[in-house]
C-alpha cells in the first residue's frame, strides 16, 4: 500500500482538556486511490464519493475562516 501523509499531529482542544492523534493522507490500498483518515488507532480509507464530499466540507470550513492562499 502506498500512502502519502499530508497531516500528522496530536490535536488538542482549545482549553487542553482532550486530545487525539490525527493523520490524513492519500492511500492506494484499494484499486481506486483515495483519502485515509487515522484517528488514534482507527483508520478509514474513504471511497471516492465520500472523499469528494469530505474535501468540499474542509474547503468550506477553510473559506469560512478566511484561511485562503
C-alpha positions in Angstrom: 0.0 0.0 0.0 1.4 3.4 -1.0 0.5 6.3 1.2 1.4 9.9 1.3 0.8 11.6 4.7 -0.2 15.3 4.5 -1.1 16.0 8.1 0.0 14.2 11.3 0.0 15.5 14.8 -1.6 15.3 18.2 -4.5 17.7 18.1 -5.6 19.3 21.4 -8.9 21.2 22.0 -8.7 24.9 22.8 -8.6 24.5 26.5 -6.3 21.5 26.6 -8.8 19.1 28.2 -8.7 16.4 25.4 -6.6 15.4 22.5 -6.4 12.9 19.7 -3.8 11.7 17.3 -4.9 12.7 13.7 -3.4 11.7 10.4 -4.7 12.5 6.9 -3.3 11.4 3.6 -3.8 9.5 0.4 -3.8 5.8 0.0 -3.6 3.3 -2.9 -4.5 0.3 -0.7 -7.6 -0.3 -2.8 -7.9 -0.2 -6.6 -9.0 3.4 -6.6 -6.7 6.0 -4.9 -8.5 7.8 -2.1 -8.1 9.6 1.2 -7.4 7.9 4.5 -8.0 9.3 8.0 -6.4 7.9 11.1 -7.8 9.0 14.5 -5.9 7.5 17.4 -5.6 3.8 16.4 -8.5 3.6 13.9 -8.1 4.1 10.1 -10.7 4.6 7.5 -10.0 4.7 3.7 -12.9 6.6 2.1 -14.4 5.8 -1.2 -14.1 8.4 -3.9 -17.7 9.8 -3.4 -17.2 10.3 0.3 -13.7 11.7 -0.3 -15.1 14.4 -2.6 -17.8 15.4 0.0 -15.1 15.4 2.8 -12.8 17.6 0.7 -15.6 20.0 -0.2 -16.6 20.3 3.5 -13.0 21.0 4.6 -12.7 23.6 1.8 -15.9 25.3 3.0 -14.6 25.5 6.6 -11.3 26.9 5.2 -13.2 29.5 3.3 -15.4 30.4 6.2 -12.5 31.1 8.5 -10.6 33.0 5.8 -7.7 30.5 5.5 -7.1 31.2 1.9 -3.9 31.4 -0.1 
